[in-house]
Each structure stands twice: as structure tokens, then as C-alpha cells.
């Protein structure tokens, strides 16, 4: 630790600590400002992209909603087919690949 000596010859280690703390604070402020600037720029880019793609997203939303509904209906129909096949004795649950929990909800 550095020790500063005053005019009276006394050592002032506290002054050195204060100087080091002040340097660290200034460096932290500069780093914070740098990162805040990067964040703001990224946020602006995101807003620009969002505005640019807003209409495309809105146009594609019905497709994805319909896809999800169709997928759910397909799953229900598939479980129904497996149920009928199992009742008819054509396949067993173990070899069907059907989720037993979903299947039990169907029956």
C-alpha cells in the first residue's frame, strides 16, 4: 500500500485509498456509459426491425394458429384411430407409440 506523506511528515494511507476508489468509480461510470450506449443502440435496432416486420408477423399469425389447431385435431384423430385398433385387437398399447396419459383421457 502506498503511503502519502504530508508536509508535517505524517503518513496518509487513507488518501491513497480515496484516490484509488475515485479512479475505480470513474472507470465504473465510463464502463456503465459505454454499455448503456450499446444497449440503447440494440434496443433501437430491435424497434426498427419490429416495426419493419410487424405486418409480416400479422399476416402470418392466422397460418400458425390454424397449424396449431390442425395439429391438435390430428392428434385427437390419431388417438381415436389407435383406440379403435386396440379395441379391435389389431395392435397393443406397448407397440403403438401412443402416450398412455393422452390415451386414457380419450377413453
Buried (B, 14 or more C-beta within 10 A) or exposed (E): EEEEEEEEEEEEEEBBEEEEEEEEEEEEEEEEEEEEEEEEEEEEEEEEEEEEEEEEEEEEEEEEEEEEEEEEEEEEEBBEEBBEBBEEEEEEEEEBEBEEEEBEEEE
